[in-house]
Amino acid sequence: MTEPSEADLEIVARQLGRPPRGVLAVAYRTPDGQPAVVRTAPRLPDGTPFPTLYYLTDPRLTAEASRQEATGVMKGMTARLATDPELAAAYRAAHESYLAERDEIESLGTDFSGGGMPERVKCLHVLMAHALAKGPGVNPLGDEAVALAADNGLRGTAIPADWPKYEQYEGKDSDE
């Protein structure tokens, strides 16, 4: 993670189509050098609670997260949480890690972390942002969504070339 420069904030503003709010750091840069995930304050400058610690900004990644959501990837992931205790435990651990990290900055007095964690998958944008910021092995379903994005043409540009391949994830959705 790096402190955002003025140039980073200008790039993020162009990516989002609006000025970024509450940015504490650039949490992930793409292999081609662009800020792609920002770490945000638990409260925006006006005091509004903002529980999304990691925010996906790169348009290539946000478009891919939206594409995955539109094809039903979240539904399959959520179904697997109910039948795979190991996956559910790893996803819960990701949720707890996310909360602990956010609470180190400022506690919002809530156990909401984002993305549907820990019981369901609600937003792949949040899960991918978390996975990219922390690297493989922290958020299993975020890792899986990033791997799918990598295998869908973003490897080496928006996603590291060495990100694990999607085929390695057990129980992946067969329609992908």
N, C-alpha and C positions, 0 to 999 in steps of 0.2 A: 504494500500500500504506500502511496505517495501523496503528499500534500498537493492539492490541485493548484496548478499555475493559472494565471489569467487566460493563457491560451487554451488550457484544458477546459476551463469553464465556458469559454466562447465556443469550443467544439461541442461540448455537452449541450449548450443552449441551441445550437444548430440541429443537433441530433433530436432534441426533444421538441423543438419548435417553440420554445419558451425559455425564460431564464430559469436555471436550476435553483432549487431552494434547499438550504440546510446541508450543502455538500461539505463533508469533513475530509474526504480523501478520494482519490481514484483508487478503487479496490482491485481493478483488473484492466489491463491494457491488452488489446489484440496483438497478435504477432506482427501486424503491420503498423503498430504503434499508436492506435487510436484509443482514447478512453472508452471503455465499454460498460463498466459497472462502477457506480459511485457508492460510497458509504455515506449515509445520511444521518443527520442528528435525529434522535428520537422525538424532538420537538422542533418544528420549523421556527424561523426567526420571529414570527408573530405569536408563538406559543402554542400553535395547533399541534396536537399529538400526531406523530408520523411514525407508526410502528415498523415501516419497511426499512430495515437497516441497509440492505443492499438493493440497489435500483438499477435495472438494465437500461442502458441508454443507446447502445449501438443499433442503428436501424436494421442492419442485417440480422442481428440476433433477435430483436423484437419481432421482426417479420416472421422469422422461423418459429419463435415461441407461439405466435398467433396461429401459424399454419398447423403446428402440432396440436394446439388446442382445438382447432376446427376439425381435425381428423379424428378426434376422440381419444387421443393418447391419455388424457387425464382420467377418463372413465376406466380404462384398463388398469392404470396404475392404482387407482383407488380400490378397485376390485381385488388386486393382488395384496394390498395392505390387510384385507380381511382374511386372507387365506395363507399368508406367509409371515409367521411370527418373527422370523429373523429380519425380514425386510421392515416390518412394522417397528421392531425395536431399534433398528438403525435409523429409521426416519424419525422416531421419537427422540433419539439422541441428537440428531441434527437440529430438531426443534429446540431442545434444551440448550444446546450450544449457542444457537442463534439468540435465544433469550438472555443467556448469561453475558454474551458479548454486548448486546444492546444495553442491558442493565448496568454494565460497567461504565457506559457513557452517561446514561440517565435512566432511571427506572420510570416506566410509565404506569406501574401498578397493575399491569395486565399480563396474562399469559398468552396473549395473541402474538404470534410471530409472523405469520404471513404465508401465503401460498397454500393455505389449508392445513399446514402442519399442526398437529401430528396425526390427525385421524383421516384426512382425505387430501386429495390433490385438487386445488382450486385455481392456482395461477402458476403456469410454467415460467412466466417472466421472472417471478420472485425466486423460484427454485433454481433456474438457470443462473441467475445473478449470484445467488448464494454459492452454488457449486463453482462458478468461475472465480469468485473472490477467494474462496478457501482452497480450491484445488480438489482433485479427485479424492474420494474416500471420506468426505464429511457428510454430504447429503446424497444418499443413494439415488433418489429419484431425480434430483437436479443433475447428478452425474449422467444418468441415463438420457435425460432430455438433451444435455450438451453433446453426448456421444451421437445421438440421432442427428442433431444439427450438424455436427462435424461430418458425418457420413452423407449428409444431404448437401454437401458442397462447400461448407464453411471451414473445413480443416485447412490450417495453414494461413488463413486470412483472418477470420474473426475468432477462430478457436485454434489453440496450439496443435501443431502437427502431430504431437505425441499423445494427444488425449486418447484414452482407451476407445476401442471401436465398439459400436453399438451391439454387434453380434455377441459380445462377451456377457451381456446382461441376461441372466436367466429369467424366464417368464416374460420376456418382452412381448409386446403386442404383435400378433402374427400379421396384422394388416399393414405394418410399416416395413 
